[in-house]
Amino acid sequence: MKFPNPFVLGSGPPGTNARVLAKSFDAGWGGAVAKTVSLESAKVVNVVPRYGKLRSRATGEVIGFENIELISDRPIDVWLDEFRQVKKEYPNNILIASIMEEYEKSRWQELTRMVQDTGVDGFELNFSCPHGMTERKMGSEMGEHPDLTEEVTSWVTEVAKIPVWAKMTPNITNIREPALAAIRGGATGISAINTILSVIGVDLDTLRPMPTVEGHCVPGGYSAQAVRPIALRMVSQLALAIPDNVSISGIGGIENSHDALEFLLLGSSTVQICTGVMLQGVKMIDELKEGVEKFMVDKEFSTVQEIVGKSLPYFSTHMDLVQKMKAAKRSKAGEASRDNEWAQKDITEKTAELTSN
Ligand SMILES: Cc1cc2nc3c(=O)[nH]c(=O)nc-3n(C[C@H](O)[C@H](O)[C@H](O)COP(=O)(O)O)c2cc1C
């Protein structure tokens, strides 16, 4: 898939119908993954409220975001028309359909064929929504089991004539396992990460966990800037583990060009943004483009592809870091920070002394 730029709307409210997709392409987004679709929208019933925010104690800024939103509740026939319409109006933008179904080969293949016929550019298989859909054994119920991930991916790639990406859940110990399974099943791209299972807080007046629906709650998916370090770690692990001909689409807490560059440097060739767009609007694309362009001029990169994975060679082992410090004759610095030093200074000062940024 040839993206006009590496900035892609992540599956969710920013890609929830043709109107919002058109608005984002007009604003300058290179591609979009539409909200996940399935064969039977009648089975999808959302609740209100379904979002919750974690705010910075100091500034009130939103640093974490939880949702218990399901996949699209719009009928598949409506979606098929809209995929056609968007592709017709925006032939140069990349439109990826996110699909999800129950564990049944005929259902996955029927959905794949129907959606493919509309002319979308690629598929993203949602093996990763961690709430609601799991009660029907969908979403992360599949992505947490590499054998299912491989099998279902192979059902899709058997009938798909366009690229297939598999979207990973972070709610797993070793993200490389489902990713490699999806690749064995024929996926040529890995999207990472979907949301992290979370409880955003507890209301101390009512004693109810949030978001509270008619007095009750379920754990939901965590996104926004708080998840970025976890997403960066998982993307780097994937980049170091998967074959070179498989691309990575990095997702998780990207809110500006600085964040996007981190994902590119750790091996993503595109980046997806969902919560950032929900909080800032589609116009955030202007800063994303300007910031990445400025970085490329400053650092003398002529293509985005040259940035991809540039920071990966700097990962090492702890043992190697110790040896490198010794070689640089800085082993004394290591000695000076041994654990018995902590009592001599205020703990906050000592913490600051050992912090890199
Ligand atoms: C309200 C909301 C709805 C979402 N719906 C979907 C969805 O339908 N399919 C999907 O694959 N991911 C969905 N996601 C996950 C996002 O695409 C993304 O993987 C995750 O939120 C992390 O990225 P972000 O921090 O940029 O939001 C949703 C996220 C949010 C916040």
The ligand as a Gaussian input file, in Angstrom:
#p B3LYP/6-31G(d) Opt

LIG

0 1
 C      -13.259000       5.072000      21.938000
 C      -12.351000       4.073000      21.260000
 C      -12.880000       3.146000      20.367000
 C      -12.039000       2.222000      19.735000
 N      -12.572000       1.334000      18.848000
 C      -11.760000       0.469000      18.190000
 C      -12.271000      -0.400000      17.186000
 O      -13.454000      -0.406000      16.869000
 N      -11.393000      -1.258000      16.590000
 C      -10.062000      -1.290000      16.898000
 O       -9.312000      -2.069000      16.311000
 N       -9.547000      -0.450000      17.827000
 C      -10.366000       0.421000      18.473000
 N       -9.822000       1.282000      19.399000
 C       -8.381000       1.214000      19.726000
 C       -7.562000       2.259000      18.967000
 O       -7.633000       2.076000      17.562000
 C       -6.076000       2.223000      19.403000
 O       -5.534000       0.958000      19.097000
 C       -5.867000       2.510000      20.890000
 O       -6.817000       3.406000      21.382000
 C       -4.469000       3.071000      21.186000
 O       -4.179000       4.217000      20.411000
 P       -4.480000       5.740000      20.859000
 O       -3.756000       5.977000      22.170000
 O       -3.968000       6.594000      19.727000
 O       -5.961000       5.831000      21.019000
 C      -10.648000       2.227000      20.038000
 C      -10.133000       3.168000      20.933000
 C      -10.960000       4.092000      21.534000
 C      -10.358000       5.100000      22.483000

